Amino acid sequence: MEVQLPEYSLRIMAPEIFLFLWALVVFTFDLFTKRRTGTAVGYLALLGLLITGVLMAVTSYGTGFGKMFFNDPLSLFFKIVFVGAAFMAIGSSFDITRQKIVNHRGEYFGLILLSTVGMMFLASSNELLSLYIGLELTTIPLFVLAAFYKDDKLSVEAGIKYFVVGAFSSALLLYGLSFLYGLAGTTEIVAMKIRLAETHIAHGNIGLILSLAVVMIVAGLGFKLTLPPFHQWAPDVYEGSPTPIAAFLSVGSKAAGLVAFIKIFVNGLWAFWGQEMAPNDWGVLVGILACVAMVYGNVVAIRQTNIKRMLAYSSIAQAGYIMIGMVAMNEHGLAAVGFYIFAYMFANMGAFAVVAIVEDRTGSCQIHDYRGLGWSSPLLALSMAVFLLSLVGIPPLAGFIAKYKVFAAAIAMAGTGSSNTWLYWLVGVGLLTSVFALYYYANVIKQMYFHTEASPHSIRFSLPAFGVVLIGLVGVVLFGIYAEPILEFASELPVMAGVIPR
């Protein structure tokens, strides 16, 4: 019997293959220079990400390994977010690697690159097993990175908590995926959607098992997205992790969970969204979780005195806003989600970069240590204020366009029928909780500007850290004023996900 091997098409996987090999180069370079590279290994990692970006720009769309690997606008959009978040995380790390991570710089930067490789493979996965493997390759390096301050009890605790909760959520996700495979008889996502629809029409007896699968997968991906009640790890892990890693978790890991959610639920289970397919309506379930995330994240963030914990609870709330666009299953919803995560990357990575700089000089992450920063370091304080206002959604910054788009998509969907009017309430909760967010973000701005005495700390930072702050500042301002190119690119996401016809 003749065995036909799949067409590998390694050419379209060039960015992922290159970045994987470059991570090995980073490990090897640091080892053979006897860990005396200083900042050179960091610049080497940044160079690898720049080359990866160039390869992404010149790599054509297509499929590889049969239909397991699919390079399309959806995957490219999220790969840009992953590489951008990794670039900003590494740029923010130069100060801490100079003082706190002296003997393991190569491992630190290399693990960030490996996690990014996992995210990129995940974005191009068109099959359940390869998607799960990509998700694990994303997460396992982050377990190590969260506990990278091995002499710090908080960091070790962060790594253990992240590992335990991550392993549990991974098991739930895999169990849910196994149910889908049992129902559909295939792991290919598009074929799975067709077979599930055919089985449902023919037999109509898969509701209970499919509902269990949906609940388990939502739980598994809810860990990545920090959706309640799967969020408990986030505040402690963000506080104990190296600050650039907390930033990478808040953007890169969240975006990875988001693209996995799109592939499974939008590509694979869209046929089961809607009142007519109850009880398999994942839209209502996700809407409830989004509502809880916005209320809980914003309310608890008000009480925080540690800025990393505050940003952690803010990240929970931001996940709720993102999922408003996800449940708006129209041509605007996914485009709004894509733009939101893109704008969020600049604002959140920039805010964490400022936190890393201040923490490096003061040794503290308490909000009261930002008193007088506006007088002692005007540029840094101005940048932090802009980032926080963008996270609130104040015009003309990118965060305003992002929130407007997700709310507008949900309102448009709510007007399509009586079964979708609950989306009006979801948007109302989003608008109300944004006011709560303004309170705790404004508190940081108040500390920086409404204390007439300058901060006693002399804030100095490296060129890469300044570059990250500048990139974030330009991003939130530029794409707030001129968002059309990104919105146009994001408009292709619903087409690739099958929400609207080609």
QUIVEN-V788054 format. One line per field, one symbol per residue. psi: psi as a letter, one per 20 degrees, with the letter a starting at -180 (. if undefined). A space follows every 10 residues. Layout:
psi = ???
This chain:
psi = pppoqqpgli hijggggghg hhhhgggggh gijkkkicih hghgggghhg hggghhhipr qaqrldjhpo orhghgghhg gghgggghgg hiihghhhgh ngikgghghh hggghhgggg hghjpkqggh ggghhghggg hhgghhkhmi iphhgggggg ghgghggghh ggghgghhgg ghhhjqipgg hggghggggg gghkkjgggh gggggghggg hhghilpqkk ihhgghgggh qpghhgghgh gghghghghh ggggggghjh ijpqhijqkk niggghgghg ghggggghgh hhiqiphhhg hghhhgghhg ggighhinma ihghhggghg hghhgggghg ghgggggghh hhjqjqhiij pjhhhhmggg ggggggghhh hgkpqkrhhg gghgghghgg ghhhjirhij iihghghggg gghhgghhgh ghhghghhhj ohpqpipooq rrggghhggg ggggghggih hmiggghggh iighghijhq q.
